[in-house]
Amino acid sequence: MGNGTYRRIVLASRPAAEPAESDFRIEEAPIPEPGPREVLVRVIYLSLDPYMRGRMRDVKSYAPSVGIGEVMTGGTVGEVVKSNHPDFKVGDIVEDSLGWQEFAIGGGPKLRKVDPSIAPISTANGVLGMPGLTAYFGLFEIGQPKAGETVLVSAASGAVGQVVGQLAKIAGCRVVGVAGGARKCAFVRDELGFDSCIDYKAENDLDRAVRAACPNGVDVYFDNVGGTVSDAAFRNMNFWGRIALCGAISQYNLASPELGPRLLGLFVGRRVRMQGFIVFDFALRYEAALAQLGRWVRDGRIRYREDIVQGLDKAPAAFIGLLRGENFGKLQVQLGPDPTGR
């Protein structure tokens, strides 16, 4: 990076299937100056999340697509280095969706201060940020778990899934995770406290594996993956079960939709309710939810794992790995030094 310039990653082309590193381009640009009621943020941690794959498509969705030549969208935690905003001072740690870049202008309504005394500031991209909020509202508002019920969580070692399972344990439920590989399943069981975990990579019959792990059936299924894992969950849903549709990462890189068993007829007789949701639906309630999540993290009732790679240039490869399930925990890229030293 030259004097007075910074690096950013823009979308160079739209992939038809799995993204390649050539679909991204690193650019250098002059560091911008904040205007009235704006701040200049030095990005420290960049969050990498599955939803970004959808933003690479030129299709109508709940949020705008990233344009060719535009900075890739992404959640960030950073330090205010210049401020023309009365509510923020130099040195404040802030969180906002400022994208894949080393410096950015912030100041909109979503910019929020992060309290470094509660937990490491990187958690504002994870358990105390969008993924934690997604888990909180998806489970409690859509899943509505009751003590004694069985909750099944796919992508259980990921940023959202690991929080969902621990929240379900706090609610008094029996919790079963689905994850890829023995290491991830051991983490889910032994460190996060799930009652059981299914290694989908080692199972030839997922329907049977879910039935064995959930002998009393599934009351709440938190779906992060779609595909064959979700087919197995659907077949094992109990009467009056609830399904929270959060994501379908197994489908994001497919060039055309995958055809699977048509199982929705099961939901009629069993009165199963399935609902998709976006965390933004609950934006007016973020503050209270973050306060509660923060207390549980501070008290050790919620544990978390982060997977942090170093350097902006590593973001494309790390993102591609995320879509393949190669990360272990909440995936982030550290772009610069963390002034809190945590």
C-alpha positions as CSV (number, residue, x, y, z in Angstrom):
1,M,0.0,0.0,0.0
2,G,1.5,3.3,-1.0
3,N,1.4,6.6,0.9
4,G,-2.3,7.7,1.3
5,T,-3.7,4.7,-0.5
6,Y,-5.4,1.6,0.5
7,R,-6.4,-1.8,-1.0
8,R,-9.9,-3.1,-1.8
9,I,-11.3,-6.1,-3.5
10,V,-14.0,-5.7,-6.1
11,L,-16.1,-8.2,-8.1
12,A,-14.4,-8.8,-11.4
13,S,-16.9,-11.3,-12.9
14,R,-20.0,-13.3,-12.0
15,P,-19.3,-17.0,-11.5
16,A,-21.8,-19.5,-13.0
17,A,-21.0,-22.1,-10.4
18,E,-18.2,-22.2,-7.8
19,P,-16.3,-18.9,-7.6
20,A,-12.7,-18.7,-8.7
21,E,-10.1,-16.3,-7.4
22,S,-10.1,-14.7,-10.8
23,D,-13.7,-13.5,-10.1
24,F,-12.2,-11.0,-7.7
25,R,-9.7,-8.1,-8.3
26,I,-7.5,-6.2,-5.8
27,E,-7.4,-2.5,-6.5
28,E,-5.5,0.4,-4.9
29,A,-7.3,3.7,-4.3
30,P,-6.7,7.0,-2.4
31,I,-7.8,6.9,1.2
32,P,-11.1,8.9,1.3
33,E,-11.9,11.8,3.6
34,P,-15.0,11.7,5.7
35,G,-17.7,14.2,5.1
36,P,-20.2,15.8,7.6
37,R,-21.5,13.2,10.1
38,E,-19.1,10.6,8.7
39,V,-16.1,8.7,10.0
40,L,-13.1,7.1,8.4
41,V,-12.7,3.5,9.6
42,R,-9.6,1.4,9.4
43,V,-10.9,-2.1,9.0
44,I,-9.4,-4.7,11.3
45,Y,-11.6,-7.7,10.8
46,L,-13.6,-8.6,7.7
47,S,-16.3,-11.2,8.1
48,L,-16.8,-13.9,5.4
49,D,-20.3,-15.3,5.2
50,P,-22.2,-17.6,2.9
51,Y,-24.8,-14.9,1.9
52,M,-22.0,-13.2,-0.1
53,R,-22.3,-15.9,-2.8
54,G,-25.9,-14.7,-3.5
55,R,-24.7,-11.1,-3.8
56,M,-22.4,-12.2,-6.6
57,R,-25.4,-13.1,-8.7
58,D,-27.4,-10.6,-10.8
59,V,-30.8,-11.7,-9.5
60,K,-33.5,-10.0,-7.5
61,S,-33.2,-10.8,-3.8
62,Y,-33.7,-9.3,-0.4
63,A,-30.5,-7.2,-0.9
64,P,-28.9,-5.6,-3.9
65,S,-26.3,-7.6,-5.9
66,V,-22.7,-6.4,-6.0
67,G,-22.1,-4.7,-9.3
68,I,-19.1,-5.6,-11.5
69,G,-16.3,-3.3,-10.3
70,E,-17.9,-2.6,-7.0
71,V,-16.3,-3.5,-3.6
72,M,-17.5,-6.9,-2.3
73,T,-20.0,-6.5,0.5
74,G,-19.1,-7.8,4.0
75,G,-19.4,-7.1,7.7
76,T,-16.5,-5.4,9.3
77,V,-15.1,-4.4,12.7
78,G,-12.7,-1.5,12.7
79,E,-11.2,1.6,14.4
80,V,-12.3,5.1,13.8
81,V,-9.2,7.1,12.6
82,K,-10.9,10.3,11.6
83,S,-14.3,11.6,12.7
84,N,-16.7,14.3,11.6
85,H,-19.6,12.6,13.5
86,P,-20.6,13.9,16.9
87,D,-21.4,10.3,18.2
88,F,-18.0,8.8,17.3
89,K,-14.5,9.8,18.2
90,V,-11.1,8.7,17.0
91,G,-10.2,5.4,18.6
92,D,-13.7,4.1,18.9
93,I,-14.2,0.5,17.7
94,V,-17.2,0.2,15.4
95,E,-19.1,-2.5,13.4
96,D,-20.8,-2.0,10.1
97,S,-21.0,-3.6,6.6
98,L,-18.2,-1.7,5.0
99,G,-17.0,-4.4,2.6
100,W,-13.7,-6.0,1.5
101,Q,-11.4,-3.0,1.9
102,E,-8.7,-1.7,4.3
103,F,-10.4,1.7,4.8
104,A,-14.0,2.8,4.4
105,I,-16.3,5.7,5.1
106,G,-19.0,5.0,7.7
107,G,-21.7,7.0,9.5
108,G,-25.0,5.5,8.4
109,P,-27.7,4.2,10.8
110,K,-26.1,0.7,11.0
111,L,-22.8,1.9,12.4
112,R,-22.5,0.9,16.0
113,K,-19.9,1.1,18.8
114,V,-18.3,-2.1,20.0
115,D,-17.4,-2.5,23.7
116,P,-14.0,-4.2,23.9
117,S,-14.5,-5.0,27.6
118,I,-17.2,-7.6,26.9
119,A,-15.3,-9.9,24.5
120,P,-12.7,-9.7,21.8
121,I,-13.8,-7.2,19.2
122,S,-13.8,-9.8,16.4
123,T,-16.9,-11.3,18.1
124,A,-18.9,-8.3,16.7
125,N,-18.6,-10.1,13.4
126,G,-19.7,-13.4,15.0
127,V,-21.3,-14.5,18.2
128,L,-22.0,-10.8,19.2
129,G,-22.9,-9.7,15.7
130,M,-25.0,-10.8,12.7
131,P,-24.4,-14.5,13.1
132,G,-25.3,-14.5,16.8
133,L,-28.4,-12.4,16.1
134,T,-29.4,-14.8,13.3
135,A,-29.1,-17.7,15.6
136,Y,-31.0,-15.9,18.4
137,F,-34.0,-14.8,16.4
138,G,-34.1,-17.8,14.1
139,L,-34.3,-20.2,17.0
140,F,-36.5,-18.3,19.5
141,E,-38.8,-16.5,17.1
142,I,-39.1,-19.1,14.3
143,G,-38.2,-22.3,16.0
144,Q,-39.9,-21.5,19.3
145,P,-38.2,-24.3,21.3
146,K,-39.7,-25.8,24.4
147,A,-37.9,-27.5,27.2
148,G,-37.6,-31.2,26.6
149,E,-37.9,-31.0,22.8
150,T,-35.3,-32.1,20.3
151,V,-33.5,-29.5,18.2
152,L,-31.5,-30.5,15.1
153,V,-29.0,-28.0,13.8
154,S,-27.1,-28.3,10.4
155,A,-23.7,-26.7,9.9
156,A,-23.5,-27.0,13.7
157,S,-19.8,-25.9,14.0
158,G,-20.3,-22.8,11.8
159,A,-20.8,-19.3,12.9
160,V,-24.6,-19.5,13.2
161,G,-25.0,-23.2,14.1
162,Q,-22.7,-23.2,17.0
163,V,-24.7,-20.5,18.7
164,V,-28.1,-22.0,17.8
165,G,-27.2,-25.3,19.6
166,Q,-26.0,-23.6,22.8
167,L,-29.1,-21.4,22.9
168,A,-31.3,-24.5,22.5
169,K,-29.4,-26.1,25.5
170,I,-30.1,-22.9,27.5
171,A,-33.8,-23.4,26.6
172,G,-33.7,-26.9,28.1
173,C,-33.7,-28.9,24.8
174,R,-31.9,-32.0,23.6
175,V,-29.6,-30.8,20.8
176,V,-28.2,-32.7,17.9
177,G,-25.8,-31.2,15.4
178,V,-24.8,-32.1,11.9
179,A,-21.3,-31.2,10.8
180,G,-18.6,-32.4,8.4
181,G,-15.8,-34.4,9.8
182,A,-14.8,-36.0,13.1
183,R,-13.0,-32.9,14.4
184,K,-15.9,-30.6,13.9
185,C,-18.3,-33.2,15.5
186,A,-16.0,-33.5,18.5
187,F,-15.9,-29.8,18.9
188,V,-19.7,-29.6,18.7
189,R,-20.2,-32.3,21.4
190,D,-17.3,-31.8,23.7
191,E,-16.8,-28.0,23.7
192,L,-20.2,-26.7,22.8
193,G,-22.2,-29.2,24.8
194,F,-24.5,-30.6,22.1
195,D,-25.9,-34.0,23.1
196,S,-24.9,-35.6,19.8
197,C,-23.5,-34.8,16.4
198,I,-23.9,-36.5,13.0
199,D,-20.9,-36.5,10.7
200,Y,-22.6,-36.2,7.4
201,K,-19.4,-37.0,5.5
202,A,-19.2,-40.4,7.2
203,E,-22.8,-41.5,6.8
204,N,-24.2,-43.4,3.9
205,D,-27.8,-43.1,5.1
206,L,-28.5,-39.7,6.6
207,D,-32.2,-40.6,7.2
208,R,-31.2,-43.5,9.4
209,A,-28.5,-41.4,11.1
210,V,-30.9,-38.6,12.0
211,R,-33.4,-41.2,13.2
212,A,-30.8,-42.9,15.4
213,A,-29.6,-39.5,16.9
214,C,-33.1,-38.3,17.4
215,P,-35.1,-41.4,18.6
216,N,-38.0,-39.2,19.6
217,G,-38.1,-37.3,16.3
218,V,-37.2,-33.7,15.6
219,D,-39.3,-30.9,17.0
220,V,-37.2,-28.0,15.7
221,Y,-34.9,-28.1,12.7
222,F,-32.6,-25.1,12.1
223,D,-31.6,-25.4,8.5
224,N,-28.3,-23.8,7.3
225,V,-27.5,-26.2,4.4
226,G,-30.4,-27.5,2.4
227,G,-29.9,-30.5,0.2
228,T,-29.7,-34.1,1.4
229,V,-29.1,-33.2,5.1
230,S,-32.4,-31.2,5.1
231,D,-34.2,-34.1,3.3
232,A,-33.2,-36.4,6.1
233,A,-34.3,-33.8,8.7
234,F,-37.7,-33.3,7.0
235,R,-38.4,-37.1,7.0
236,N,-37.9,-37.1,10.8
237,M,-40.0,-34.1,11.8
238,N,-42.5,-34.6,14.5
239,F,-46.1,-33.5,14.5
240,W,-46.3,-29.7,15.0
241,G,-42.6,-29.4,14.3
242,R,-41.0,-26.1,13.3
243,I,-38.3,-25.5,10.6
244,A,-36.3,-22.3,10.5
245,L,-34.9,-21.7,7.1
246,C,-31.7,-19.7,7.5
247,G,-29.5,-20.8,4.5
248,A,-28.8,-23.5,1.9
249,I,-25.0,-23.4,1.5
250,S,-25.0,-26.8,-0.2
251,Q,-26.8,-25.3,-3.1
252,Y,-25.1,-22.0,-3.6
253,N,-22.5,-23.0,-6.1
254,L,-24.8,-25.1,-8.3
255,A,-25.1,-24.0,-11.9
256,S,-28.7,-25.2,-11.9
257,P,-31.1,-26.1,-9.0
258,E,-30.7,-29.6,-7.5
259,L,-33.7,-31.8,-7.8
260,G,-34.5,-33.7,-4.6
261,P,-37.3,-35.7,-3.0
262,R,-40.6,-33.8,-2.8
263,L,-41.2,-34.0,0.9
264,L,-43.5,-31.1,1.6
265,G,-46.5,-33.4,1.5
266,L,-45.3,-34.8,4.8
267,F,-45.8,-31.4,6.4
268,V,-49.6,-31.4,5.8
269,G,-50.4,-34.5,8.0
270,R,-47.8,-33.6,10.6
271,R,-48.8,-29.9,10.7
272,V,-45.2,-28.9,10.3
273,R,-44.5,-25.1,10.0
274,M,-41.5,-24.0,7.8
275,Q,-40.5,-20.4,7.6
276,G,-37.7,-18.5,6.0
277,F,-36.3,-15.5,7.7
278,I,-33.6,-12.8,7.3
279,V,-32.0,-11.3,10.5
280,F,-32.8,-7.8,9.3
281,D,-36.5,-8.6,10.0
282,F,-35.7,-8.1,13.7
283,A,-33.5,-5.0,13.5
284,L,-35.5,-3.0,16.0
285,R,-34.7,-5.6,18.6
286,Y,-31.0,-6.0,18.1
287,E,-29.9,-4.0,21.1
288,A,-31.8,-6.2,23.7
289,A,-30.7,-9.4,21.9
290,L,-27.0,-8.4,21.8
291,A,-27.2,-7.5,25.5
292,Q,-28.5,-10.9,26.4
293,L,-26.0,-12.7,24.1
294,G,-23.2,-10.6,25.7
295,R,-24.2,-11.7,29.2
296,W,-24.2,-15.4,28.2
297,V,-20.8,-15.0,26.5
298,R,-19.4,-13.2,29.5
299,D,-20.8,-15.9,31.9
300,G,-19.4,-18.7,29.8
301,R,-22.8,-20.1,28.8
302,I,-22.1,-19.5,25.2
303,R,-18.7,-20.5,23.8
304,Y,-17.5,-19.8,20.2
305,R,-14.7,-20.7,17.8
306,E,-13.2,-18.3,15.3
307,D,-11.2,-19.1,12.1
308,I,-9.1,-16.0,11.3
309,V,-6.8,-15.7,8.3
310,Q,-4.3,-12.9,7.8
311,G,-4.3,-10.3,5.0
312,L,-6.8,-8.9,2.6
313,D,-5.3,-10.8,-0.3
314,K,-6.3,-14.1,1.4
315,A,-10.0,-13.2,1.3
316,P,-11.0,-14.7,-2.1
317,A,-9.4,-18.1,-1.3
318,A,-10.8,-18.2,2.2
319,F,-14.3,-17.4,0.9
320,I,-14.1,-20.2,-1.7
321,G,-13.0,-22.5,1.1
322,L,-16.0,-21.4,3.2
323,L,-18.4,-22.5,0.5
324,R,-16.6,-25.9,0.4
325,G,-16.9,-26.2,4.2
326,E,-13.2,-25.9,4.8
327,N,-13.4,-23.3,7.6
328,F,-13.7,-24.3,11.3
329,G,-15.7,-21.7,13.2
330,K,-16.6,-18.1,12.3
331,L,-14.4,-17.2,9.3
332,Q,-12.8,-13.8,9.3
333,V,-9.9,-12.0,7.7
334,Q,-7.7,-9.8,9.8
335,L,-6.6,-6.8,7.7
336,G,-4.5,-4.9,10.3
337,P,-3.4,-4.7,14.0
338,D,-6.0,-5.0,16.7
339,P,-5.4,-2.1,19.1
340,T,-7.2,-3.9,21.9
341,G,-4.5,-6.6,21.9
342,R,-7.1,-9.4,22.3
